[in-house]
């Protein structure tokens, strides 16, 4: 199997995994995505020209898929970031509810200078 074809199959698997990511299976999908990206990175180093007509076609298709995968990875990153921010907000609100007098501000003190 040529390295271009191997890279094509890995990219196809990566695209399929990215299409199936949802909130229930996100952690398992992220692990699978990481392993596929590592495999593809190792294969990319072995690709050398000259390319056949079929390999050029596969390369163009992989480029289109890669742009779609990049957009989906960026969206996944934003979702994770949003979840993390929501979790920290929830944590601080629970802490403020359980101990409301913990963070009192003392900015409004008045000092009398007259004797």
C-alpha positions as a Markdown table, in Angstrom:
| # | Residue | x | y | z |
|---|---|---|---|---|
| 1 | Unk | 0.0 | 0.0 | 0.0 |
| 2 | Unk | 1.4 | 3.4 | -1.0 |
| 3 | Unk | 1.9 | 6.0 | 1.7 |
| 4 | Unk | -0.6 | 8.3 | 0.0 |
| 5 | Unk | -3.3 | 5.7 | 0.0 |
| 6 | Unk | -2.5 | 4.9 | 3.7 |
| 7 | Unk | -2.8 | 8.6 | 4.5 |
| 8 | Unk | -6.0 | 8.8 | 2.6 |
| 9 | Unk | -7.6 | 5.9 | 4.6 |
| 10 | Unk | -6.5 | 7.5 | 7.9 |
| 11 | Unk | -7.9 | 10.9 | 6.9 |
| 12 | Unk | -11.1 | 9.2 | 5.9 |
| 13 | Unk | -11.3 | 7.5 | 9.3 |
| 14 | Unk | -10.6 | 10.8 | 11.0 |
| 15 | Unk | -13.4 | 12.5 | 9.0 |
| 16 | Unk | -15.8 | 9.8 | 9.9 |
| 17 | Unk | -14.9 | 10.1 | 13.6 |
| 18 | Unk | -15.3 | 13.9 | 13.5 |
| 19 | Unk | -18.7 | 13.5 | 11.9 |
| 20 | Unk | -19.9 | 11.3 | 14.8 |
| 21 | Unk | -18.7 | 13.4 | 17.7 |
| 22 | Unk | -21.4 | 14.5 | 20.1 |
| 23 | Unk | -21.6 | 15.4 | 23.8 |
| 24 | Unk | -22.1 | 11.8 | 25.0 |
| 25 | Unk | -19.1 | 10.2 | 23.3 |
| 26 | Unk | -16.8 | 13.3 | 23.2 |
| 27 | Unk | -14.1 | 12.0 | 25.5 |
| 28 | Unk | -13.7 | 8.7 | 23.6 |
| 29 | Unk | -13.8 | 10.5 | 20.3 |
| 30 | Unk | -11.1 | 12.9 | 21.3 |
| 31 | Unk | -8.8 | 10.0 | 22.2 |
| 32 | Unk | -9.5 | 8.3 | 18.9 |
| 33 | Unk | -8.9 | 11.6 | 17.1 |
| 34 | Unk | -5.6 | 12.0 | 18.8 |
| 35 | Unk | -4.4 | 8.6 | 17.9 |
| 36 | Unk | -5.5 | 9.0 | 14.2 |
| 37 | Unk | -3.7 | 12.4 | 14.0 |
| 38 | Unk | -0.5 | 10.9 | 15.4 |
| 39 | Unk | -0.7 | 8.0 | 12.8 |
| 40 | Unk | -1.4 | 10.4 | 10.0 |
| 41 | Unk | 1.5 | 12.6 | 11.1 |
| 42 | Unk | 3.9 | 9.7 | 11.0 |
| 43 | Unk | 2.6 | 8.7 | 7.5 |
| 44 | Unk | 2.9 | 12.2 | 6.1 |
| 45 | Unk | 6.6 | 12.1 | 6.6 |
| 46 | Unk | 6.9 | 9.1 | 4.3 |
| 47 | Unk | 5.1 | 10.7 | 1.3 |
| 48 | Unk | 7.5 | 11.5 | -1.5 |
| 49 | Unk | 6.9 | 12.6 | -5.1 |
| 50 | Unk | 6.5 | 11.8 | -8.0 |
| 51 | Unk | 2.7 | 11.2 | -7.7 |
| 52 | Unk | 0.5 | 9.2 | -10.0 |
| 53 | Unk | -2.7 | 10.6 | -11.3 |
| 54 | Unk | -4.7 | 8.7 | -8.8 |
| 55 | Unk | -2.5 | 9.9 | -5.9 |
| 56 | Unk | -3.0 | 13.5 | -7.0 |
| 57 | Unk | -6.8 | 13.0 | -7.0 |
| 58 | Unk | -6.6 | 11.5 | -3.5 |
| 59 | Unk | -4.4 | 14.4 | -2.4 |
| 60 | Unk | -7.0 | 16.9 | -3.5 |
| 61 | Unk | -9.8 | 15.1 | -1.7 |
| 62 | Unk | -7.6 | 14.8 | 1.4 |
| 63 | Unk | -7.0 | 18.6 | 1.3 |
| 64 | Unk | -10.8 | 19.3 | 1.1 |
| 65 | Unk | -11.4 | 16.9 | 4.0 |
| 66 | Unk | -8.6 | 18.4 | 6.0 |
| 67 | Unk | -10.2 | 21.9 | 5.8 |
| 68 | Unk | -13.5 | 20.4 | 7.0 |
| 69 | Unk | -11.7 | 18.5 | 9.8 |
| 70 | Unk | -9.9 | 21.7 | 10.9 |
| 71 | Unk | -13.3 | 23.6 | 11.1 |
| 72 | Unk | -14.8 | 20.7 | 13.1 |
| 73 | Unk | -11.7 | 20.6 | 15.5 |
| 74 | Unk | -12.0 | 24.4 | 16.0 |
| 75 | Unk | -15.7 | 24.0 | 16.8 |
| 76 | Unk | -15.0 | 21.1 | 19.2 |
| 77 | Unk | -12.3 | 23.3 | 20.9 |
| 78 | Unk | -14.9 | 26.1 | 21.4 |
| 79 | Unk | -17.4 | 23.6 | 22.9 |
| 80 | Unk | -14.9 | 22.3 | 25.3 |
| 81 | Unk | -13.8 | 25.9 | 26.3 |
| 82 | Unk | -17.5 | 26.8 | 26.8 |
| 83 | Unk | -18.1 | 23.8 | 29.0 |
| 84 | Unk | -15.0 | 24.6 | 31.1 |
| 85 | Unk | -16.1 | 28.2 | 31.5 |
| 86 | Unk | -19.6 | 27.1 | 32.5 |
| 87 | Unk | -18.1 | 24.7 | 35.0 |
| 88 | Unk | -15.9 | 27.4 | 36.7 |
| 89 | Unk | -18.9 | 29.8 | 36.8 |
| 90 | Unk | -21.0 | 27.0 | 38.4 |
| 91 | Unk | -18.2 | 26.3 | 40.9 |
| 92 | Unk | -17.9 | 29.9 | 42.0 |
| 93 | Unk | -21.7 | 30.4 | 42.3 |
| 94 | Unk | -22.0 | 27.3 | 44.4 |
| 95 | Unk | -19.1 | 28.5 | 46.6 |
| 96 | Unk | -20.8 | 31.9 | 47.0 |
| 97 | Unk | -24.1 | 30.3 | 47.9 |
| 98 | Unk | -22.5 | 28.0 | 50.5 |
| 99 | Unk | -20.5 | 30.8 | 52.1 |
| 100 | Unk | -22.0 | 34.2 | 51.1 |
| 101 | Unk | -19.9 | 36.3 | 53.6 |
| 102 | Unk | -16.5 | 35.0 | 52.5 |
| 103 | Unk | -15.7 | 37.7 | 50.0 |
| 104 | Unk | -16.8 | 40.9 | 51.6 |
| 105 | Unk | -15.3 | 44.1 | 50.3 |
| 106 | Unk | -13.9 | 46.7 | 52.6 |
| 107 | Unk | -13.4 | 49.5 | 50.2 |
| 108 | Unk | -16.0 | 51.9 | 51.8 |
| 109 | Unk | -14.2 | 52.6 | 55.0 |
| 110 | Unk | -14.3 | 56.1 | 56.4 |
| 111 | Unk | -11.4 | 57.6 | 58.4 |
| 112 | Unk | -12.2 | 60.6 | 60.6 |
| 113 | Unk | -9.2 | 63.0 | 60.5 |
| 114 | Unk | -10.6 | 65.5 | 63.1 |
| 115 | Unk | -9.4 | 65.2 | 66.7 |
